[in-house]
């Protein structure tokens, strides 16, 4: 079960893949969890976790050639967004001897929207031991401001030309509840609180001067290979016939995303000068699962089977043999797979999702339609 907790914590269309274009964005500031972390968890947790799996091969094998702290075989969606906007890949905010004038990544694997104390009080023992929630990340951003701009007025000008990305948040909030034995309905009852926390953060960043904020929803929890093993049932009715994903977990994801979109619409009404983009993290993965070959993935194994795992079988997930452990290898071609390690995505999936956020159809409005 300890390994499962670690996974949760450090959790053919003519695609026109994103390439660098001329934009007016001068920096990117990113907040989130393992879907966006470019190295913070390794910096924070590595010194006390010498066998940290995400710091071992084959993580990073496809693009970097070595582990970078990204929980994938290569680049993440935030990396492809930076490349498309002609900006450098975002350094983790905890990195030493870095300039953050062109942006910083505050995301940390295992981060939640709600503060850690909420889960401690709730008895959710799988929660990370680090204070890395959205509120904590906003505090790190505030602490960084003096190194970025000399006055509140200068900060307003600097952040007006920045792209802010807030999320995805919520995956770990619900995962920690479910792993503590709570039902999907109990987890769903906390959706308004999670969504409210995310929107409060977005409004704070707008108040700091941000003019463009991208807010991803959550992925379909029921399509993650690890969840398909951990929450498996023998009842065929518990699975979606078109995707093979778990119905109940996907309903939870859709409810979060529905409430988030509604809350962001209300926020746009209160902040008419800001551009608020909802980035759909659910639809592309559900599309990949329903028609993998159409999107360039393997039609037999590529949709729901983990590329890196030691389980064999339909999902290649063994809860005691995780990616990065001795004897656990990656598939020969990660680009044929959606899922990397049971929870997280391959570079190929991240690339397709980022392109859909930049140009459509997976963002509302597409990021490139709201260029400063």
Secondary structure, DSSP 4 states (H G I P E B T S, - for coil): -HHHHHHHH--------------S--EEEEE-STTT-SSHHHHHHGGG-TT-GGGSTTTTTTTTSS--S-SSSS--HHHHHHHHTT-PPPPBTT-SS---TTEEE---TT--SS-HHHHHHHT-TTS-SS--SHHHHHHHHHHHHHHH-SSHHHHHHHHHTEEEEE---SHHHHHHHHHTT--HHHHHTTHHHHHHHHHHHHHHHHHTT--EEEEE----GGG-HHHHHHT--S-GGGB-TTT--BHHHHHHHHHHHHHHHHHHHHHHHH-TTSEEEEE-SHHHHHHHHH-GGGGTS-TTTTTTS-SS-S--TTT---TTS-TTSTT----S-GGG-SBSSSSSB-HHHHHHHHHHHHHSSSEES-GGGG--
